[in-house]
């Protein structure tokens, strides 16, 4: 047992995998609540999704929460842009 002795963690990967799975499940439940409440921007729902939000914050790293929340808003904006583009393309094809 010296300074440069390390013991490889055999079980590190399954723990990390389970942690990620818990985070994703908590995120999905929180986002489902936001969808049901008609809220796009996470954090602006008030107390409607307080329980799923607490679970989400307990199971995910702050950097992941920030990323997922920003990605949710961007995905909604992208969906709106794609819908507008498809409408314009359909109108252009009719002419």
Secondary structure, 3 states (H helix, E strand, C coil): CCCCCCCCCCCHHHHHHHHHHHHHHHHHHHHHHHHHHCCCCCCCCCCCCHHHHHHHHHHCCHHHHHHHHHHHHHHHHHHHHHHHHHHHHHHHHHC
